Amino acid sequence: MNRIDALFQRKREKDEKSLVLYLTGGFPDVKTTEKLLPVLEEAGCDLIELGVPFSDPIADGPTIQAASQSALQAGTTLKKLLEVVHRFRENSEVPLILFSAYNPFHKFGLEKLTAEAKSAGADGFLAGDLPVEESEEFRSICGENDMKLIYLVAPTSPPERKKLIASKASGFLYYVSLKGVTGARDKVAADLGRQVEELRKFSSLPVAVGFGVSKPEHVQAVSEHADAVVVGSALIDCVARNAGSRRLAAEVEKFVRSLSAPLRSLPV
């Protein structure tokens, strides 16, 4: 069974929710990314989205844009990140997906990428700019290799489009809770509960909610409706504030524990 399916099955049996964290691969450098992945797990992360940096932002706000640019300048490549995943997988069973624009995946070669990513220990992909209508080739290759292709669902998507996406999805549905780009916000969307319930009409897959989630109180609020809560920019901000400091790992762990605390009884 794919690790993503196994995770959500365990969580449902225990009536628990999951914490999903996005980390820009190679920011501030590849070695730091490799050191931080086990820190995320130890602090309570249930699923990791490892960002593959790309030169042209898709839905990225200023925080992730800057992190991606820095990672590219540091020489980060998809190949290097696959090597990081391989070494991480030697000691971890935490589900991990590769998150990027479609361009880096396509340029690498979809069949080659899927085979190498599976061998390294990745569990799926998310290509933020790949419409469901144009994803058949990638989805088919992923399915043949028990890899998940995760789709974003926008708050502006009409019901018929949500139904289409849900019919093609695997792993989980990623609901974008806000209009606009990624980045920390002061509060979660007021209509989140209604939007998630509408999605559940079209699929029994778990629903993860992200974009704008940055504080423990956000995690608590989102978890009342969703199966998983996604935090990205706020984590990258934490990494950026402490980059180059000997306290980087400790500060990241502290921050992640604060996010995971509402979902389980972990000390903050």
C-alpha positions as CSV (number, residue, x, y, z in Angstrom):
1,M,0.0,0.0,0.0
2,N,1.2,3.5,-0.8
3,R,2.4,5.3,2.3
4,I,-0.2,8.1,1.7
5,D,-3.1,5.7,1.7
6,A,-1.7,3.9,4.8
7,L,-1.3,7.2,6.7
8,F,-4.9,8.4,6.1
9,Q,-6.3,4.9,6.8
10,R,-4.5,4.9,10.2
11,K,-5.7,8.4,11.0
12,R,-9.3,7.6,10.2
13,E,-9.2,4.6,12.4
14,K,-8.0,6.7,15.2
15,D,-10.2,9.7,14.4
16,E,-7.1,11.9,14.0
17,K,-6.0,14.6,11.6
18,S,-2.7,15.0,9.8
19,L,-0.2,17.8,9.6
20,V,1.3,18.3,6.2
21,L,4.4,20.5,5.8
22,Y,5.9,22.1,2.7
23,L,9.6,22.5,2.6
24,T,11.4,24.2,-0.3
25,G,14.1,21.7,-1.3
26,G,17.6,23.2,-1.4
27,F,16.8,26.2,0.8
28,P,19.1,27.6,2.0
29,D,21.1,24.6,0.6
30,V,20.6,20.9,0.0
31,K,22.5,19.8,3.1
32,T,20.2,21.8,5.3
33,T,17.1,20.3,3.6
34,E,18.5,16.9,4.3
35,K,19.1,17.8,8.0
36,L,15.6,19.3,8.4
37,L,13.5,16.4,7.0
38,P,13.9,14.2,10.1
39,V,13.4,17.2,12.3
40,L,10.0,17.7,10.7
41,E,9.1,14.1,11.4
42,E,10.3,14.1,15.0
43,A,8.2,17.3,15.7
44,G,5.0,15.8,14.4
45,C,4.8,16.2,10.6
46,D,2.7,13.4,9.1
47,L,3.4,14.0,5.4
48,I,6.1,16.1,3.7
49,E,5.7,18.1,0.5
50,L,9.3,18.6,-0.8
51,G,9.3,21.6,-3.1
52,V,11.4,21.3,-6.3
53,P,12.4,24.9,-7.0
54,F,11.5,26.4,-10.4
55,S,12.4,29.7,-11.9
56,D,8.9,30.9,-12.7
57,P,6.4,31.1,-9.8
58,I,3.0,29.4,-10.3
59,A,1.0,30.0,-7.1
60,D,3.9,30.9,-4.9
61,G,3.8,34.0,-2.8
62,P,6.9,36.1,-1.9
63,T,8.2,33.8,0.8
64,I,8.4,30.6,-1.4
65,Q,9.5,32.6,-4.5
66,A,12.5,33.9,-2.6
67,A,13.3,30.5,-1.2
68,S,13.1,28.9,-4.6
69,Q,15.3,31.5,-6.2
70,S,17.9,31.0,-3.4
71,A,17.7,27.2,-3.8
72,L,18.3,27.5,-7.6
73,Q,21.2,29.9,-7.0
74,A,22.7,27.3,-4.6
75,G,22.7,24.7,-7.4
76,T,19.6,22.7,-6.3
77,T,18.4,20.2,-8.9
78,L,15.6,17.6,-9.1
79,K,18.3,14.9,-9.3
80,K,20.0,16.1,-6.1
81,L,16.6,16.2,-4.2
82,L,15.9,12.6,-5.3
83,E,19.2,11.7,-3.7
84,V,18.1,13.5,-0.5
85,V,14.8,11.5,-0.5
86,H,16.7,8.3,-1.0
87,R,18.9,8.9,2.1
88,F,15.9,10.2,4.1
89,R,14.0,7.0,3.3
90,E,16.7,4.8,4.9
91,N,15.4,5.9,8.3
92,S,11.8,7.1,7.8
93,E,8.4,5.9,6.5
94,V,6.8,9.3,6.5
95,P,4.9,9.9,3.2
96,L,6.6,12.3,0.9
97,I,5.5,13.9,-2.3
98,L,7.5,16.1,-4.8
99,F,5.8,19.4,-5.3
100,S,6.7,21.7,-8.2
101,A,5.6,23.2,-11.5
102,Y,5.0,20.7,-14.3
103,N,8.0,21.9,-16.3
104,P,10.8,20.3,-14.1
105,F,8.9,17.0,-14.1
106,H,8.3,17.0,-17.8
107,K,11.9,18.0,-18.7
108,F,13.2,15.2,-16.5
109,G,11.0,12.8,-18.3
110,L,7.8,11.5,-16.7
111,E,8.6,7.8,-16.9
112,K,12.2,8.3,-15.8
113,L,11.1,10.6,-13.0
114,T,8.4,8.3,-11.7
115,A,10.7,5.3,-11.7
116,E,13.6,7.1,-10.0
117,A,11.3,8.9,-7.5
118,K,9.6,5.6,-6.5
119,S,13.1,3.9,-6.2
120,A,14.2,6.8,-4.0
121,G,11.1,6.5,-1.8
122,A,8.8,9.2,-2.8
123,D,5.1,8.5,-2.8
124,G,3.7,10.9,-5.3
125,F,3.7,14.3,-7.1
126,L,1.9,17.6,-7.2
127,A,2.3,19.8,-10.2
128,G,0.7,23.1,-9.3
129,D,0.0,24.2,-12.9
130,L,-1.0,20.9,-14.5
131,P,-4.8,21.0,-15.3
132,V,-6.6,17.7,-14.7
133,E,-7.6,17.8,-18.4
134,E,-4.0,17.6,-19.5
135,S,-2.7,15.2,-16.9
136,E,-3.7,11.8,-18.3
137,E,-0.2,10.8,-19.4
138,F,1.4,11.6,-16.0
139,R,-1.6,10.1,-14.1
140,S,-1.3,6.9,-16.0
141,I,2.4,6.6,-15.4
142,C,1.9,7.3,-11.7
143,G,-0.9,4.7,-11.4
144,E,1.3,2.0,-13.0
145,N,3.9,2.6,-10.3
146,D,1.6,3.0,-7.3
147,M,2.4,6.7,-7.1
148,K,-0.1,9.4,-6.3
149,L,-0.8,12.4,-8.5
150,I,-2.3,15.1,-6.2
151,Y,-4.5,17.8,-7.6
152,L,-5.2,21.3,-6.3
153,V,-8.9,22.4,-6.0
154,A,-9.4,26.1,-6.1
155,P,-12.1,28.0,-4.2
156,T,-13.3,29.4,-7.5
157,S,-13.8,26.0,-9.1
158,P,-17.5,25.4,-9.9
159,P,-19.1,22.2,-8.7
160,E,-18.8,20.4,-12.0
161,R,-15.0,21.0,-12.1
162,K,-14.6,19.9,-8.5
163,K,-16.4,16.7,-9.5
164,L,-14.1,16.1,-12.4
165,I,-11.0,16.6,-10.4
166,A,-12.3,14.4,-7.6
167,S,-13.0,11.6,-10.2
168,K,-9.4,11.6,-11.3
169,A,-7.6,12.2,-8.0
170,S,-5.7,9.8,-5.8
171,G,-4.1,10.0,-2.4
172,F,-5.9,13.1,-1.2
173,L,-7.5,16.3,-2.5
174,Y,-5.7,19.5,-1.8
175,Y,-8.1,22.3,-1.3
176,V,-6.7,25.8,-1.7
177,S,-8.6,27.7,1.0
178,L,-7.9,31.2,-0.3
179,K,-7.9,33.1,-3.6
180,G,-4.4,34.3,-4.6
181,V,-0.9,33.0,-3.9
182,T,0.7,31.2,-1.0
183,G,1.6,33.1,2.1
184,A,0.7,33.5,5.8
185,R,-2.7,35.1,6.5
186,D,-4.4,36.4,9.6
187,K,-7.4,34.0,9.5
188,V,-8.8,31.1,7.6
189,A,-11.5,31.4,5.0
190,A,-15.0,31.9,6.5
191,D,-16.7,29.4,4.1
192,L,-14.1,26.6,4.6
193,G,-16.5,24.2,6.2
194,R,-19.0,24.5,3.3
195,Q,-16.4,24.2,0.7
196,V,-14.9,21.0,2.2
197,E,-18.4,19.5,2.6
198,E,-19.1,20.1,-1.1
199,L,-15.8,18.3,-2.0
200,R,-16.8,15.4,0.1
201,K,-19.9,14.9,-2.0
202,F,-17.7,14.1,-4.9
203,S,-15.1,11.9,-3.3
204,S,-14.3,9.7,-0.3
205,L,-10.6,10.8,-0.5
206,P,-9.1,12.7,2.4
207,V,-9.2,16.5,2.0
208,A,-6.2,18.5,2.9
209,V,-6.4,22.3,3.2
210,G,-3.6,24.7,2.7
211,F,-2.7,28.3,1.7
212,G,-2.6,30.9,4.4
213,V,-2.4,28.4,7.4
214,S,0.4,29.7,9.6
215,K,-0.5,29.5,13.3
216,P,-1.6,26.8,15.8
217,E,-5.0,28.4,16.0
218,H,-5.3,28.1,12.2
219,V,-4.4,24.4,12.4
220,Q,-7.1,23.9,15.0
221,A,-9.7,25.7,13.0
222,V,-8.9,23.9,9.7
223,S,-8.8,20.5,11.4
224,E,-12.4,20.9,12.4
225,H,-13.3,20.5,8.7
226,A,-10.4,18.8,6.9
227,D,-8.5,15.5,7.2
228,A,-5.2,17.3,6.9
229,V,-3.8,20.8,7.4
230,V,-1.0,22.1,5.2
231,V,1.6,24.7,6.3
232,G,4.2,26.0,3.9
233,S,5.2,29.7,3.8
234,A,5.2,30.0,7.6
235,L,7.7,27.1,7.9
236,I,9.9,28.7,5.2
237,D,9.8,31.9,7.1
238,C,11.1,30.1,10.1
239,V,13.9,28.5,8.1
240,A,14.8,31.9,6.6
241,R,14.9,33.6,10.0
242,N,17.3,31.1,11.3
243,A,19.3,30.2,8.3
244,G,23.0,29.9,9.1
245,S,22.3,29.7,12.8
246,R,23.2,26.8,15.0
247,R,19.7,27.0,16.4
248,L,18.0,26.4,13.0
249,A,17.0,22.8,13.7
250,A,15.8,23.6,17.2
251,E,13.8,26.6,16.1
252,V,12.2,24.6,13.3
253,E,11.3,21.8,15.7
254,K,9.8,24.2,18.1
255,F,7.7,25.8,15.4
256,V,6.5,22.5,14.0
257,R,5.6,21.2,17.5
258,S,3.5,24.3,18.0
259,L,1.6,23.4,14.8
260,S,1.2,19.7,15.6
261,A,0.1,20.3,19.2
262,P,-3.6,21.0,18.3
263,L,-3.7,17.7,16.5
264,R,-2.2,15.5,19.2
265,S,-0.9,15.7,22.7
266,L,2.7,16.7,21.9
267,P,4.6,19.0,24.3
268,V,5.0,22.5,22.8
